[in-house]
Each structure stands twice: as structure tokens, then as C-alpha cells.
Amino acid sequence: MSGLTIEQQLAEMKSVEELMLFFDISCESDFIKQHGSALIKRFSGNILIKKPIDWFDYRRCLKNAYCRIQRSLLPAGQRSACRGCTSCERR
């Protein structure tokens, strides 16, 4: 995949697992099976909003999508206020 732009590399990916590996984000396969389409949808939305320019920006878009979905699965009483990416591993 070397020599290609990030957009071209993303277009060639066949699975969510491959996407997570490309951006070096660990995740559980059960999570991907249950929430893979929501993750892709949110990731795509983050790309449209943030307009990333490099690998790190794209990774941040995916990590934010992953974290947002994980947090939404927690019961409302257990969710702590999100203090942004500086206080989280999403950055």
C-alpha cells in the first residue's frame, strides 16, 4: 500500500478490522461485529467535519468515533463527563 495517499489506502480496505490495524487501534472483535457499521458511519462523518490532512488526523477521527460509541454503551449513571481528547487516550 506504500506510495498511495491515505484516501486511496482507505478505499482499498475491505474490513473494519483492517482499518483498526492500519491506524494501530486495538479493539475487541465482538465490538466490531456489533458496532462496525456505526463505527464506519461515525468515522466518515468525522472525516467530513474535521477534514484530516495526515495519518494522525485520520487516526484521531477513528479513535473519536470508537470512543464515542463505547461511551454511548455505558449506563447513563456510569458515564463521566468527557473532558476532551487531552484527558483521554483518544488523542
Rosetta blueprint (number, residue, H / E / L):
1 M L
2 S L
3 G L
4 L L
5 T L
6 I H
7 E H
8 Q H
9 Q H
10 L H
11 A H
12 E H
13 M L
14 K L
15 S L
16 V H
17 E H
18 E H
19 L H
20 M H
21 L H
22 F H
23 F L
24 D L
25 I L
26 S L
27 C L
28 E L
29 S H
30 D H
31 F H
32 I H
33 K H
34 Q H
35 H H
36 G H
37 S H
38 A H
39 L H
40 I H
41 K H
42 R H
43 F H
44 S H
45 G H
46 N H
47 I H
48 L H
49 I H
50 K H
51 K L
52 P L
53 I L
54 D L
55 W H
56 F H
57 D H
58 Y H
59 R H
60 R H
61 C H
62 L H
63 K H
64 N H
65 A H
66 Y H
67 C H
68 R H
69 I H
70 Q H
71 R H
72 S H
73 L H
74 L L
75 P L
76 A H
77 G H
78 Q H
79 R L
80 S L
81 A L
82 C L
83 R L
84 G L
85 C H
86 T H
87 S H
88 C L
89 E L
90 R L
91 R L
